[in-house]
Amino acid sequence: MTGVISGGGQWAFVAAAYGLTAVLSGAVLWASWRAMKKAEKRSDALRKDRK
């Protein structure tokens, strides 16, 4: 069949897809965490100004 990954190549593709998903998910989590920390700092600074 043409267009079908066969043999060991299919498992390399699956491993690469899972690896890419894990790396990109980690990047999104890291970016979200950084944005949250930045927002917390701004919130704390605003709270200090109100006192």
DSSP file (Angstrom, degrees, kcal/mol; ACC not computed):
  #  RESIDUE AA STRUCTURE BP1 BP2  ACC     N-H-->O    O-->H-N    N-H-->O    O-->H-N    TCO  KAPPA ALPHA  PHI   PSI    X-CA   Y-CA   Z-CA
    1    1 A M    >         0   0    0      0, 0.0     3,-0.7     0, 0.0     2,-0.3   0.000 360.0 360.0 360.0 135.1    0.0    0.0    0.0
    2    2 A T  T 3   +     0   0    0      1,-0.2     3,-0.1     3,-0.0     0, 0.0  -0.662 360.0  27.1 -88.7 146.6    1.3    3.4   -0.8
    3    3 A G  T 3  S+     0   0    0     -2,-0.3     2,-0.5     1,-0.3    -1,-0.2   0.504  92.9 113.6  85.7   4.0    1.1    6.2    1.7
    4    4 A V    <   -     0   0    0     -3,-0.7     2,-0.5     0, 0.0    -1,-0.3  -0.929  65.4-132.3-112.3 131.2    1.2    3.8    4.7
    5    5 A I        -     0   0    0     -2,-0.5     2,-0.3    -3,-0.1    -3,-0.0  -0.685  36.2-177.9 -78.7 126.0    4.2    3.8    7.1
    6    6 A S    >   +     0   0    0     -2,-0.5     3,-0.9     4,-0.0     4,-0.1  -0.836  35.8   9.1-126.1 163.2    5.1    0.1    7.6
    7    7 A G  T >> S-     0   0    0     -2,-0.3     3,-1.0     1,-0.2     4,-0.5  -0.372 121.8 -21.4  73.6-149.6    7.7   -1.8    9.6
    8    8 A G  H 3> S+     0   0    0      1,-0.2     4,-1.6     2,-0.2     3,-0.4   0.699 125.3  76.5 -68.9 -20.1    9.8   -0.1   12.3
    9    9 A G  H <> S+     0   0    0     -3,-0.9     4,-2.0     1,-0.2    -1,-0.2   0.819  87.3  58.8 -62.2 -31.3    9.2    3.3   10.7
   10   10 A Q  H <> S+     0   0    0     -3,-1.0     4,-2.2     1,-0.2    -1,-0.2   0.886 105.7  48.1 -67.3 -36.4    5.7    3.5   12.1
   11   11 A W  H  X S+     0   0    0     -4,-0.5     4,-2.5    -3,-0.4    -1,-0.2   0.827 109.2  53.4 -74.4 -30.7    7.0    3.1   15.7
   12   12 A A  H  X S+     0   0    0     -4,-1.6     4,-2.4     2,-0.2    -1,-0.2   0.897 110.1  48.6 -66.3 -39.5    9.6    5.8   15.0
   13   13 A F  H  X S+     0   0    0     -4,-2.0     4,-2.5     2,-0.2    -2,-0.2   0.921 112.1  48.1 -64.5 -44.6    6.8    8.1   13.8
   14   14 A V  H  X S+     0   0    0     -4,-2.2     4,-2.5     2,-0.2     5,-0.2   0.925 112.8  48.1 -62.7 -45.3    4.7    7.3   16.9
   15   15 A A  H  X S+     0   0    0     -4,-2.5     4,-2.5     1,-0.2    -1,-0.2   0.903 112.5  48.9 -62.7 -41.4    7.6    7.9   19.2
   16   16 A A  H  X S+     0   0    0     -4,-2.4     4,-2.7     2,-0.2    -1,-0.2   0.899 110.8  50.6 -65.2 -40.3    8.4   11.2   17.5
   17   17 A A  H  X S+     0   0    0     -4,-2.5     4,-2.3     2,-0.2    -2,-0.2   0.931 113.3  44.8 -64.2 -45.3    4.8   12.3   17.6
   18   18 A Y  H  X S+     0   0    0     -4,-2.5     4,-2.5     2,-0.2    -2,-0.2   0.901 113.8  50.8 -65.1 -40.1    4.6   11.6   21.4
   19   19 A G  H  X S+     0   0    0     -4,-2.5     4,-2.4    -5,-0.2    -2,-0.2   0.920 111.1  47.5 -62.4 -44.4    8.0   13.2   22.0
   20   20 A L  H  X S+     0   0    0     -4,-2.7     4,-2.6     1,-0.2     5,-0.2   0.897 111.6  51.2 -64.0 -40.7    6.9   16.4   20.1
   21   21 A T  H  X S+     0   0    0     -4,-2.3     4,-2.4    -5,-0.2    -2,-0.2   0.917 111.0  48.2 -62.5 -43.4    3.7   16.5   22.0
   22   22 A A  H  X S+     0   0    0     -4,-2.5     4,-2.2     2,-0.2    -2,-0.2   0.917 113.3  47.1 -64.2 -43.7    5.5   16.2   25.3
   23   23 A V  H  X S+     0   0    0     -4,-2.4     4,-2.1     2,-0.2    -2,-0.2   0.928 114.9  45.2 -65.1 -45.8    8.0   18.9   24.4
   24   24 A L  H  X S+     0   0    0     -4,-2.6     4,-2.2     2,-0.2    -1,-0.2   0.876 112.0  52.0 -68.6 -36.3    5.3   21.3   23.2
   25   25 A S  H  X S+     0   0    0     -4,-2.4     4,-2.5    -5,-0.2    -1,-0.2   0.910 109.8  50.2 -64.1 -41.2    3.1   20.7   26.2
   26   26 A G  H  X S+     0   0    0     -4,-2.2     4,-2.5     1,-0.2    -2,-0.2   0.888 109.0  51.7 -62.5 -39.3    6.0   21.4   28.5
   27   27 A A  H  X S+     0   0    0     -4,-2.1     4,-2.4     2,-0.2    -2,-0.2   0.899 110.5  47.9 -65.3 -40.2    6.7   24.6   26.6
   28   28 A V  H  X S+     0   0    0     -4,-2.2     4,-2.4     2,-0.2    -2,-0.2   0.924 112.7  48.6 -66.0 -43.8    3.1   25.7   27.0
   29   29 A L  H  X S+     0   0    0     -4,-2.5     4,-2.4     2,-0.2    -2,-0.2   0.915 112.7  48.2 -61.5 -42.9    3.1   24.9   30.7
   30   30 A W  H  X S+     0   0    0     -4,-2.5     4,-2.5     2,-0.2    -2,-0.2   0.919 112.4  48.0 -64.7 -44.8    6.4   26.8   31.2
   31   31 A A  H  X S+     0   0    0     -4,-2.4     4,-2.2     1,-0.2    -1,-0.2   0.894 112.8  49.1 -64.5 -39.2    5.1   29.8   29.4
   32   32 A S  H  X S+     0   0    0     -4,-2.4     4,-2.3     2,-0.2    -1,-0.2   0.905 110.7  50.2 -66.2 -41.1    1.9   29.8   31.3
   33   33 A W  H  X S+     0   0    0     -4,-2.4     4,-2.5     2,-0.2    -2,-0.2   0.911 110.9  49.3 -63.8 -42.5    3.7   29.5   34.6
   34   34 A R  H  X S+     0   0    0     -4,-2.5     4,-2.1     1,-0.2    -1,-0.2   0.913 111.4  48.9 -63.4 -42.5    6.0   32.4   33.7
   35   35 A A  H  X S+     0   0    0     -4,-2.2     4,-2.3     2,-0.2    -1,-0.2   0.890 110.9  51.3 -63.8 -39.1    3.0   34.6   32.8
   36   36 A M  H  X S+     0   0    0     -4,-2.3     4,-2.4     2,-0.2    -2,-0.2   0.923 109.6  49.0 -64.5 -44.4    1.3   33.6   36.1
   37   37 A K  H  X S+     0   0    0     -4,-2.5     4,-2.0     1,-0.2    -1,-0.2   0.894 111.6  49.8 -63.1 -39.1    4.4   34.6   38.1
   38   38 A K  H  X S+     0   0    0     -4,-2.1     4,-2.1     2,-0.2    -1,-0.2   0.911 111.2  48.7 -64.7 -43.1    4.6   37.9   36.2
   39   39 A A  H  X S+     0   0    0     -4,-2.3     4,-2.4     1,-0.2    -2,-0.2   0.873 109.3  53.1 -65.5 -37.5    0.9   38.6   36.9
   40   40 A E  H  X S+     0   0    0     -4,-2.4     4,-2.8     2,-0.2    -1,-0.2   0.901 107.8  50.9 -64.2 -40.8    1.3   37.8   40.6
   41   41 A K  H  X S+     0   0    0     -4,-2.0     4,-2.3     2,-0.2    -2,-0.2   0.924 111.6  47.3 -62.4 -43.7    4.2   40.2   40.9
   42   42 A R  H  X S+     0   0    0     -4,-2.1     4,-2.2     2,-0.2    -2,-0.2   0.902 112.6  49.8 -63.9 -39.9    2.1   43.0   39.2
   43   43 A S  H  X S+     0   0    0     -4,-2.4     4,-2.3     2,-0.2    -2,-0.2   0.916 111.0  48.6 -65.0 -43.6   -0.8   42.2   41.5
   44   44 A D  H  X S+     0   0    0     -4,-2.8     4,-2.1     1,-0.2    -1,-0.2   0.891 110.7  51.6 -63.0 -39.4    1.3   42.3   44.6
   45   45 A A  H  X S+     0   0    0     -4,-2.3     4,-1.6     1,-0.2    -1,-0.2   0.900 110.5  48.2 -65.5 -40.3    2.8   45.6   43.5
   46   46 A L  H  X S+     0   0    0     -4,-2.2     4,-1.2     1,-0.2    -2,-0.2   0.894 110.4  52.0 -66.0 -39.4   -0.7   47.1   43.0
   47   47 A R  H  X S+     0   0    0     -4,-2.3     4,-0.7     1,-0.2     3,-0.3   0.886 108.2  51.0 -64.5 -38.8   -1.8   45.8   46.4
   48   48 A K  H >< S+     0   0    0     -4,-2.1     3,-0.5     1,-0.2    -1,-0.2   0.857 106.5  55.4 -66.6 -34.9    1.3   47.4   48.1
   49   49 A D  H 3< S+     0   0    0     -4,-1.6    -1,-0.2     1,-0.2    -2,-0.2   0.788 101.9  58.0 -68.8 -26.8    0.4   50.7   46.4
   50   50 A R  H 3<        0   0    0     -4,-1.2    -1,-0.2    -3,-0.3    -2,-0.2   0.741 360.0 360.0 -76.4 -22.0   -3.1   50.7   47.9
   51   51 A K    <<        0   0    0     -4,-0.7    -1,-0.2    -3,-0.5    -2,-0.2   0.486 360.0 360.0 -78.7 360.0   -1.9   50.5   51.5
